[in-house]
Every structure is written in structure tokens, then in C-alpha cells.
Amino acid sequence: MAGKERGTELPHRIPGAAWTEPLSPVAPAAPVPSPELRQRMQAAVQAERAEAAAREQKRAAGDRTTEPSQQVPPSTSAAGGETGPVASSLASGTNGERADAAAEPAPRPEHITGPVPEDEGTGSPGSAARPWAAARLEPVSRGRTAAAPEPAARPRPGRPRPRAGARLAVLGLILIVTGSLAAAKHFSRPPTAQAAAVRALAAAWVAGQVSPQATVSCDAVMCAALKAHGFPAGKLVMLGPTSPDPVPSVLVVETATVRALFGSSLAIGGAPAVLASFGSGPGVITVRVVASHGAAAYRASLNADLADRKRSGAALLNDSRITVSATARSQLTAGQADSRLLAALALLAGHQPVDIVRFENLGPGASPGVPLRFADLAESVPAAHMGPAAYMRAAWALLSGADPRIRPARAVSGTLQGQAVLQIQFSAPSPLGTIG
């Protein structure tokens, strides 16, 4: 059985034993702009694009009707011999003279809708002479009618025209920055629903993992959640502005409200060890062990208890009636198992063979050095000369009648990677220096 690695889920329960489902913290939703902000941004961009398109059309119309690039000789249409238009030359500042009647008729100008190209030398449209085929002109009448459109104002040479694209980019940047600031402000605090979900996870973990005999300090809202999840109301200590430091309890559930009361004193000295943590950021909730005599004294007790657990683990490894996997051997050697669990296994091995699969149940976000309070034992032990069901009943009958200090809180029967196991569970917190 040595060297086998197993999983974690144990779906079945033995008679008279309680069971708590595993928990995991929820992930916050990613922040997104509100629908109202997105609609405002889209409307502003569309309005700016429409205005830019109108300006471009008006400018194009002015370019077609205000100036030709050179004198236009009279032309005769192929069908009726109509006289072509005579245009003014803006480059010379004088009106063009009518061409000789004997001159060869010029081709009829194309209908061009685009703007007149700029001259390379001056930068002004239409100031250089070009071949007739390349002249961008439209026929215009000599006399202006009431329906004729006014020529568009021509921009002065050398003066840049307004850039619609640049204005759109600036407007979009302003809207994006405004929306980002609004979103950052909106998501700077955990939403109410998310905070309630994190609080429910912490309350369920405490109600299922912490001994009902342990006193727990909490703020008013957290205490109400713990009570709602079944933790004894008589073991809850409500914290407020006048509460002493360190808090008068075995554990403290540290919420944002509690941090506002005590600052960082709990994490630094009042309750340095974390059993479990839920959520993240400003809304994180931690379940801490209170160091009633200060952080230094707590660490000294933890180190002494670790040395005792290593010695007890070595004794179990030397017991011929105990078989261990490679994982369990490593955990026993490192002193990771709870001292109560080690004493219970030694008691059980004195009556029947024991096969230890592994130790587990480290809370999410727990501090290094927090002992493991669960042991997974194989139900099928050939050396016991009994079936799995009989072995499980005999083991639980022995452990449930043990000394209260080493009596498990519950036992759960299930499977671990296809192997039937009996999980022995002790409640939090692990006592330090009380079990030899």
C-alpha cells in the first residue's frame, strides 16, 4: 500500500457521523461598463461621424463649383452644337477670353465629384495648368439662379482644414477615460451580492469545521451569518468599538468591519495564524487563531507542538501494526498531522491493524504549519481478518468511546480514487501542547 497517491472526495457517511461539503471561494466578476455608458459613447461617436460626413460633402460641393484650373474654350455637343461654359481663371485673376471659332473643339469635361488636387508649388487647388482631359470641372451656367448653391468658403492657402478623424479620436479618448474612471469607482468596493456570498462561505466553513465548544469573535453581520448556519449563538462574541485587544475568544473571523476596528493588530500579533481565508481584496474574510499571550508565545507553543508531533509520527512509523503510503510517511515525518489524530491512531493500532492512506484538510489560504486534522484509512485491511464493513464498525466503536481529548468529531466512509476509505475528522482549532 506504500507509494499510493489518493484523491479527496468522500461521498458516503457512516451511521451517526456528520458531514460537511467542501467549500471553495467564488471568483469576482470582471468589471464592465454599464449599458447606459455604452449607449452614450455610441451616440456621441455616431453624431460626430454624421457631422464630419456633412462637412466633407459641403466642402466637396464647393470645390466643384468655385474654380476651374484654366480657361475653358467653347465646346459644341455632339448632338446639338450647344456652346460650352466659359470659366474664370483664379490663378491669373482675369476672365478668360472666348476661343477662336476655327480652333478645334475641346473635349467635354468629365463630371468629377472629388475635390480639385492641390498644386505642388502653392498647395492651392487648381492653380496649375493641366490637360483638358485631366481638368476636374463641372458645367456651370453663366447666370446664377436662385436655386444655384452658394460656393463653399475656400480655406486659405497654408491653413490646415479641420481633421474629423482627430476630433473623433479625442472624443473617443475622453469617453473611454470617463468610463474607466466610473468603472473603477464602481468596482473599488465588493458588490453587496459578492460580499454576501463570501460571508456565507466563511460562515459555512466555521459551522462545519470549528468545534462548537470554541468561542468565536465576529462583527454583528458575521455573527448573524454564523448563527444562521448553525453555529451555537452562546459561543459567539460580538465585536464593537469598545472590544478589547486581543479579542476574548479562541478564534476571530476577521472581516472588513473588524479590520476597521483593530487595524493590522490582529494579523501582526493578536491572531497571527490563519485557519482559512475566503474572497480577496478589501472583502477578504479570514478565520484566525487568537494568540491570547501574544504572537511570540503562540509561535513558541506551535514550535514545541511541532516537535511533539514529529516524535509521535516517528513512533507510528515504527509500529508493526501500522502500514502507511509514501504520502502519509512524508507527512508523519514532517510532523504535519494533528496531535489528537496521532494519539487516536496509536489507540486504534493497539486493537486492530491500521493502513494510513494520507492526512488532509488544510483550509483554503491557511498559514504554514497549521496541522492536518483528517486521516484517510483503508477499509480493506487483510491483516484484520474481517470485511470492510465490519472493520469500519469496529474502528468507529473504538474511537467514539475514546477519551474526549482524542475522540474524533466524526467519521466518513467513502472512496478515494476507487479505494474504500474511512476518514477520521477532528474539529478546529488544533490544540497546542495538550496531547502527548
Beta strands, then each sheet from edge to edge (+ up, - down):
strand 1: 88-89
strand 2: 94-95
strand 3: 216-218
strand 4: 236-238
strand 5: 251-254
strand 6: 273-278
strand 7: 285-289
strand 8: 322-324
strand 9: 354-360
strand 10: 374-378
strand 11: 410-416
strand 12: 419-425
sheet 1: 1+ 2-
sheet 2: 4+ 3+ 5+ 7- 6+
sheet 3: 8+ 9+ 10- 12+ 11-
end
